[in-house]
Amino acid sequence: NLSDCPNGSRWVMDVFNECAQDGRDIASVVLGLVSIFCFAAASFPQFYQACKTGIMDRALSVYFLLGWLGGDLLNLIGSFLADQLPLQVYTAVYYVLADLVMLSLYGYYKVKNRRRGFAAPINAAFVFLSLGTVWTVSLLGRGAAVAQEPAAFKGRSLLSAGGDEPGPKPFSRSEIVGFTIGSVSSVLYLCSRLPQIYTNYKRKSTTGVSYSLFALVMLGNSLYGLSVLLKNPEPGQGEGDYVLHHLPWLVGSLGVLSLDVVISFQFLAYRRGRPSTREERDALLGEPGD
């Protein structure tokens, strides 16, 4: 309703139902849109790299993929509990689908390269997927009832609910649920990087891993963090209280960014190292062991 936002941008109101009253708010929306594009495009370079090298099961840690999927599943659940707009819901669904494709490729190359059936991590992956799907479906059925009251929490979202109350904004019941989900989601995003850092260190190689994947995620997280910080607080809400309400997603985006910087240094450190481990050469080329 433009009557509640007399000086706001009409296109932002029409598309996102958000009041953007000045250049700072519009910049927040634009940066958020670009960050969504970066996240959406991040998986494609890894798909190509997997098909090119055929060693995805050795290059990527399955726990990295599972942690990423867990974070995106919680993001999807939170988008329903928060009653987000279709744009946020559709992008959350896309993230989960892209993660499932990535895990499917991992399982395919695991079987193809070892020909010993599914290893324990793959079994854990499919159990995780099954439980996550059942949990998501059950929660979606109750999402509409829980999300009757608008909430300010958003996972990878551009929007925040409006409010005119002066002073610190109290947490609503739905917001507390979303805050908890966002916190767990951020922890999963953070923890997912540690197995991949260890896998790169153990192999002393980043062959089979696409740096574009991490570069796009780093760019997306940077832009997302800026979009949240640029957004003007609600009328009567202080900057500190605004940051507190968005803290889980800020920690998740900026914390993951710091760990992806570590992975970037690994790409630099191992770029002149051996292209693959002996195990990879044995499996792919059939060379005898030492």
LUMBA-136300 format. One line per 5 residues: their letters; for each residue x, z, y of C-alpha. Coordinates in Angstrom, 1 decimal, always signed. Example, Ala and Ser with C-alpha at 12.3 -4.5 7.8 and 13.67 -1.06 7.14 Angstrom:
LUMBA-136300
as) +12.3 +7.8 -4.5 | +13.7 +7.1 -1.1
END
This chain:
LUMBA-136300
nlsdc) +0.0 +0.0 +0.0 | +1.8 -1.2 +3.1 | -0.2 +1.2 +5.3 | +1.9 +4.0 +3.7 | +5.1 +1.9 +4.4
pngsr) +4.4 +0.2 +7.8 | +8.0 -0.9 +8.4 | +8.8 -1.7 +4.8 | +9.9 -5.0 +3.2 | +6.9 -6.9 +1.9
wvmdv) +8.6 -8.6 -0.9 | +10.1 -5.4 -2.2 | +6.6 -3.8 -2.0 | +5.0 -6.8 -3.8 | +7.6 -7.1 -6.6
fneca) +8.6 -3.4 -7.1 | +5.9 -1.4 -5.5 | +8.6 +0.4 -3.5 | +9.0 +1.2 +0.1 | +12.2 -0.2 +1.5
qdgrd) +12.2 +0.7 +5.2 | +15.7 -0.3 +6.2 | +18.8 -2.3 +5.2 | +20.0 +0.7 +3.1 | +16.9 +0.6 +0.9
iasvv) +16.9 -3.2 +0.5 | +20.6 -3.1 -0.4 | +19.8 -0.5 -3.1 | +17.1 -2.7 -4.6 | +19.4 -5.8 -4.5
lglvs) +22.3 -4.0 -6.1 | +20.0 -2.6 -8.8 | +18.8 -6.1 -9.6 | +22.3 -7.4 -9.9 | +23.2 -4.5 -12.1
ifcfa) +20.3 -5.3 -14.5 | +21.6 -8.9 -14.7 | +25.1 -7.6 -15.6 | +23.7 -5.4 -18.3 | +21.5 -8.2 -19.7
aasfp) +24.4 -10.7 -19.8 | +27.0 -8.2 -21.2 | +26.3 -8.8 -24.9 | +26.7 -12.6 -24.9 | +30.5 -12.7 -24.6
qfyqa) +30.8 -10.3 -27.6 | +28.4 -12.5 -29.6 | +30.7 -15.5 -29.0 | +33.8 -13.5 -29.7 | +32.3 -12.2 -33.0
cktgi) +31.5 -15.7 -34.2 | +35.0 -17.0 -33.0 | +37.2 -14.4 -34.7 | +35.0 -13.2 -37.6 | +36.5 -9.7 -37.5
mdral) +33.8 -7.9 -35.6 | +33.5 -5.2 -38.3 | +37.2 -4.2 -37.6 | +37.3 -4.8 -33.9 | +34.3 -2.7 -32.9
svyfl) +33.5 +0.8 -34.0 | +30.0 +1.2 -35.6 | +29.7 +4.5 -33.8 | +30.2 +2.8 -30.5 | +27.3 +0.4 -31.4
lgwlg) +25.1 +3.3 -32.6 | +25.8 +5.4 -29.5 | +24.9 +2.5 -27.3 | +21.7 +1.8 -29.3 | +20.8 +5.5 -29.1
gdlln) +21.1 +5.5 -25.3 | +19.1 +2.4 -24.9 | +16.4 +3.7 -27.3 | +16.0 +6.8 -25.2 | +16.0 +4.6 -22.1
ligsf) +13.1 +2.7 -23.6 | +11.2 +5.8 -24.4 | +11.8 +7.2 -21.0 | +10.5 +4.1 -19.4 | +7.2 +4.6 -21.1
ladql) +7.0 +8.3 -20.3 | +7.9 +7.6 -16.7 | +5.2 +4.9 -16.5 | +7.7 +2.4 -15.1 | +6.8 -1.0 -13.9
plqvy) +6.9 -4.0 -16.3 | +10.3 -5.1 -15.1 | +12.0 -1.9 -16.2 | +10.1 -1.8 -19.5 | +11.0 -5.4 -20.3
tavyy) +14.6 -4.9 -19.6 | +14.7 -1.7 -21.6 | +13.2 -3.6 -24.6 | +15.8 -6.4 -24.1 | +18.6 -3.9 -24.2
vladl) +17.4 -2.5 -27.5 | +17.0 -6.0 -29.0 | +20.5 -7.0 -27.9 | +21.9 -3.8 -29.5 | +20.1 -4.7 -32.8
vmlsl) +21.5 -8.2 -32.8 | +25.0 -6.7 -32.2 | +24.5 -4.3 -35.2 | +23.2 -7.1 -37.3 | +26.4 -9.2 -36.6
ygyyk) +28.5 -6.1 -37.4 | +26.7 -5.7 -40.8 | +27.0 -9.5 -41.5 | +30.8 -9.5 -41.0 | +31.2 -6.2 -42.9
vknrr) +29.6 -7.8 -46.0 | +31.3 -11.2 -45.5 | +34.8 -9.8 -45.1 | +34.8 -7.1 -47.7 | +32.2 -8.4 -50.2
rgfaa) +31.6 -4.8 -51.4 | +28.0 -4.3 -50.2 | +27.2 -2.0 -47.3 | +29.7 +0.7 -46.5 | +28.6 +4.2 -45.5
pinaa) +28.6 +3.5 -41.7 | +26.3 +0.5 -42.2 | +23.9 +2.7 -44.3 | +23.9 +5.2 -41.4 | +23.2 +2.4 -39.0
fvfls) +20.1 +1.2 -40.8 | +18.8 +4.8 -41.3 | +19.3 +5.4 -37.6 | +17.4 +2.2 -36.8 | +14.6 +3.1 -39.1
lgtvw) +14.2 +6.6 -37.7 | +14.5 +5.3 -34.1 | +11.8 +2.7 -34.6 | +9.4 +5.2 -36.1 | +10.1 +7.7 -33.4
tvsll) +9.7 +5.1 -30.7 | +6.4 +3.8 -32.0 | +5.0 +7.4 -32.3 | +6.0 +8.3 -28.8 | +4.7 +5.1 -27.3
grgaa) +1.3 +5.9 -28.6 | +1.3 +9.2 -26.6 | +3.2 +7.8 -23.6 | +0.1 +6.9 -21.6 | -1.3 +10.4 -21.9
vaqep) +1.9 +12.1 -21.0 | +2.7 +9.8 -18.0 | -0.5 +10.3 -16.1 | +1.5 +12.0 -13.3 | +4.1 +9.8 -11.6
aafkg) +7.6 +10.9 -12.1 | +10.9 +10.3 -10.3 | +13.2 +9.9 -13.2 | +14.3 +6.4 -14.1 | +16.8 +5.3 -16.8
rslls) +18.6 +2.2 -15.5 | +15.8 +1.9 -13.0 | +15.5 +0.8 -9.4 | +12.5 +2.9 -8.3 | +11.7 +6.5 -7.6
aggde) +8.4 +8.0 -6.9 | +7.3 +8.9 -3.4 | +6.5 +12.3 -2.0 | +5.8 +13.8 +1.3 | +6.5 +17.5 +0.6
pgpkp) +9.2 +19.0 +2.8 | +12.2 +20.8 +1.2 | +13.5 +20.5 -2.3 | +11.2 +18.5 -4.5 | +10.0 +20.4 -7.6
fsrse) +10.4 +19.0 -11.0 | +7.1 +17.9 -12.6 | +6.4 +18.4 -16.2 | +6.9 +14.7 -17.0 | +10.0 +14.7 -14.9
ivgft) +11.5 +17.5 -16.9 | +10.9 +15.6 -20.1 | +12.4 +12.5 -18.6 | +15.3 +14.5 -17.2 | +16.1 +15.8 -20.7
igsvs) +15.8 +12.3 -22.2 | +18.0 +10.9 -19.5 | +20.6 +13.6 -20.1 | +20.8 +13.0 -23.8 | +20.9 +9.2 -23.1
svlyl) +23.8 +9.7 -20.8 | +25.7 +11.8 -23.3 | +25.2 +9.1 -26.0 | +26.5 +6.4 -23.6 | +29.5 +8.6 -22.9
csrlp) +30.2 +9.5 -26.5 | +29.9 +5.9 -27.6 | +33.1 +4.9 -25.9 | +35.3 +7.5 -27.6 | +35.1 +5.9 -31.1
qiytn) +35.9 +2.5 -29.6 | +38.9 +3.9 -27.7 | +40.2 +5.4 -31.0 | +39.6 +2.2 -32.9 | +41.6 +0.2 -30.3
ykrks) +44.4 +2.8 -30.5 | +44.4 +2.8 -34.2 | +44.6 -1.0 -34.5 | +47.0 -1.3 -31.6 | +45.0 -4.4 -30.8
ttgvs) +41.9 -5.5 -29.0 | +41.6 -8.8 -31.0 | +37.9 -9.5 -31.7 | +36.7 -7.4 -28.8 | +35.4 -9.3 -25.7
yslfa) +36.7 -7.8 -22.5 | +33.9 -9.6 -20.7 | +31.5 -7.2 -22.4 | +33.2 -4.2 -20.8 | +33.8 -6.0 -17.5
lvmlg) +30.1 -6.8 -17.1 | +29.1 -3.2 -18.1 | +31.6 -1.8 -15.6 | +30.3 -4.0 -12.9 | +26.7 -3.1 -13.8
nslyg) +27.4 +0.6 -13.8 | +29.2 +0.4 -10.5 | +26.4 -1.4 -8.8 | +23.8 +0.8 -10.4 | +25.6 +4.0 -9.2
lsvll) +25.8 +2.4 -5.7 | +22.1 +1.5 -5.8 | +21.1 +5.0 -6.5 | +23.4 +6.5 -3.9 | +22.3 +4.0 -1.2
knpep) +18.6 +4.8 -1.7 | +17.2 +6.9 +1.1 | +15.8 +10.3 +0.0 | +12.1 +10.8 +0.2 | +10.8 +12.2 +3.5
gqgeg) +11.7 +15.9 +3.8 | +14.1 +15.7 +0.8 | +17.8 +16.5 +1.3 | +20.6 +14.3 +0.0 | +21.8 +17.1 -2.4
dyvlh) +18.3 +17.5 -3.9 | +18.0 +13.7 -4.2 | +21.3 +13.5 -6.1 | +20.2 +16.4 -8.4 | +17.0 +14.5 -9.4
hlpwl) +19.2 +11.5 -10.4 | +22.1 +13.4 -11.8 | +21.9 +12.4 -15.5 | +21.9 +8.7 -14.7 | +24.7 +9.0 -12.1
vgslg) +26.8 +10.9 -14.6 | +26.0 +8.4 -17.3 | +26.8 +5.3 -15.2 | +29.9 +6.6 -13.4 | +31.1 +8.6 -16.5
vlsld) +30.9 +5.5 -18.7 | +32.7 +3.5 -16.0 | +35.7 +5.9 -16.1 | +35.9 +5.5 -19.9 | +35.6 +1.7 -19.7
vvisf) +38.6 +1.8 -17.3 | +40.5 +3.4 -20.2 | +39.5 +0.6 -22.5 | +40.6 -1.9 -19.8 | +44.1 -0.3 -19.8
qflay) +44.1 -0.7 -23.6 | +43.4 -4.4 -23.2 | +46.5 -4.6 -20.9 | +48.6 -2.5 -23.2 | +47.9 -4.4 -26.3
rrgrp) +47.7 -7.9 -24.9 | +51.3 -8.6 -26.1 | +50.9 -6.7 -29.3 | +50.4 -8.1 -32.8 | +47.2 -10.2 -32.9
stree) +45.7 -8.4 -35.9 | +46.5 -5.7 -38.4 | +47.8 -6.4 -41.9 | +44.4 -5.5 -43.2 | +42.8 -8.2 -41.1
rdall) +45.3 -10.8 -42.2 | +44.8 -10.0 -45.8 | +41.0 -10.3 -45.5 | +40.9 -13.4 -43.5 | +44.0 -15.4 -44.6
gepgd) +44.6 -14.0 -48.0 | +48.3 -13.1 -47.4 | +49.9 -10.7 -49.9 | +50.5 -7.2 -48.7 | +54.0 -5.8 -48.1
END
